[in-house]
Amino acid sequence: MRFKINLLLAMAAVVLLATSALAGQAKPAAKPATPAPQAAAPAAPAKYVPPIRGEAEVAMTKPVTQRTKTEIVTKFSVKNVSATGSIAGLKISEFWYDSAGNPVSGDEFRYRKPMMPGEVIAVELRSPVNEKMNRSQYKFEQANGGVKPKVVAKF
């Protein structure tokens, strides 16, 4: 047993000497020095922007509605036009009504982060198809009050 241990230790020593001898050999010629690309500065941490209290104003593009076999898909963009306040807990609801004015379907979108000043988000609402659907209506809300939307051509 002692012989096997001594043999293993001797083999390990030989391997160690061989690798250290190879490590001491001359290295290939280095490439000409090129300036290393500078790393981009780390992104600044998000700053706290106090939320708007009361009614907030947003701009929205004209909704584009498409019908699939089982859903009505409505897409549009929303922008916080405030220069100083964020919008906390933005919620957009779409209601579909029949010709008599009775609600038949709808969907809801929630933006869980504070919507910062000037930020633009994409909204997609998916409502199940009902053959009685005639017209739709949108309701904008926030955690600290109402939201006044204004339709614009583009941002």
N, C-alpha and C positions, 0 to 999 in steps of 0.2 A: 504494500500500500504506500509506504514511504517512498519507494522507488517511482511510483506513478506520479506522486505529487512533485517530486524533484524533476521528473521529466517534463511535466506540464509547466513548471516554473522556468525551466531552461528554454523551452520552446517559446514561452511568452517573452523572455529576455531577448531571444534571437529576433522575434518579430518587432519588438520595440527598437532594437538597434538598427534593423533594416529600415524601418520607417523613418527614424531620425536621420539616418544617412541619406535617404532619398530627399528628406526635407531640406537638407543642407546643400543639395545640388543647386547649380546656377538656375535661375528662373529665366524664362524667355524674355526677350526685350519688350519693354512696356510700350504701349501705344502712345503716340504723341498726346500730350495733355490737352484735353478739350474742356472748356468751361462746363461745369455741371449745371444743368437747368435748375433754376431757383424754384424751390417748392412754393406753391401758392400759400399765401397767408391764411391761417385758419379763419373760418367764418366767424364773424362776431356773434356773440350770443344774442338771442332775441331780446329786445328791450320790452319792458312793460309799458303798454299804452293803456291808459285808463278807458274803461268802456263808456259808451254814450249812455246817458241817462235820459229817459223820455223818448221822443220820436227820432229815429235815425233815418237818413236818406240814403237810398241806393239807386244805382242806374242798372237797367237790365236791357239786354238785347231782345229783339222781337222773338217770341217763342216759335220754334219749328216743331210741328207735330207730325208724326208718322204713325201709320197703323200697321201692325203686324197681325198675324192670325189671332193671337190671344190678348194683345196689349195695345194700348195707345202710348207711344213714347214721345215725351215732350222734352226738348233740350233748349237751354238758353244759358247765357252768362250773366253773372251779377257782380257789380263792382261797388265797393264801399267808397263813396265820394267824399266822405269826411276827411279833412286834412289832419285832424288832431285826435279823434276817438276811434276805438275799436268797437265792433259789434259783437256782443257776447251771446251765444246760444241762438244763432240765426235759424229760423224754421220757416220753410216755405211749403204751403199746402196747396194742392190742386183739387178742385171739386168739379165734378161733371154732373150736369143736370139734364133732365128730359125736357120736352117741349112745354110741359105744364109747370116746370120750375121745381120739380122734386129731385133731390139728390140721388144719383144712381151709382156713382163710382168716384174714385179719387186716389191720391197718393200723397206722401209727405217726404220732404227732404230736410235733413238736419245737418248743419255744419258745426261740428263739436268743438272746434278751436275758435279762439277769438278772431274775427275777420278784421285784419289790420287796415289802416287807412291806405286807400289806393289798391288794395288787393282785389284780384279778379278770380272768381271761382266758376267752375262749370256745374250746372245743375241739370240733373236728368230725373224726370218723373215718369213712372210706369204705372198706368192704371189699367185694370182688367177691362176688356171690351164688354160693353153692354149695348145691345141693339137700340136701346132707347136714348142713347147719348145724343145730345143736341148742342150744348155749349159748355164752356168751362170757365172757371173763375179761380184766381190765385189769391192766397192770403199770406202776407209776410208778417212775421213776428220776431221778437228778440226777447232776451231775458229781462231787460230793463225798460220795456215799453213797446211801442209800435214801430213799424217800419213803413216809410213812404217810398214806394218804387216809382221810377220814372223810366219810360221806355225810350231808348236811344237807338240810332242806327248802328253805331259801332263805338268802340272805346278808343 
